[in-house]
Amino acid sequence: MRGERTLTAVFTPDENGWTMAQLAEWPAVVTCGRTVEEARELLLDAAREMIASYRDEGREPPIGGGHAEAITIDLAAA
């Protein structure tokens, strides 16, 4: 898999005011930053590092292949 690929970045604030960032199509790529902008930069860097690591091992990154769906959770029962 070469060239550009558009992936989905998910940004979630944590209880300490930081922002967690993760790739939806490659959940192993995850990081955290003080702001969304910082988290975005760190996520791009983490993705590049993961791609380089896989390529160094002669493997293609496992991007995609999963699926997303909505589920309902009863918060009162939790």
HUURCOR-V366583 format. One record per backbone hydrogen bond with DSSP energy under -1.0 kcal/mol. NH is the residue of the N-H (numbers start at 0). CO is the residue of the C=O. If there is no record, write none. Layout:
BEGIN
NH&CO / NH&CO
END
This chain:
BEGIN
9&21 / 11&19 / 13&17 / 16&13 / 18&32 / 19&11 / 20&30 / 21&9 / 22&28 / 23&7 / 28&25 / 29&27 / 30&20 / 32&18 / 38&34 / 39&35 / 40&36 / 41&37 / 42&38 / 43&39 / 44&40 / 45&41 / 46&42 / 47&43 / 48&44 / 49&45 / 50&46 / 51&47 / 52&48 / 53&49 / 54&50 / 55&51 / 56&52 / 57&54 / 58&53 / 62&60 / 63&24 / 74&72
END
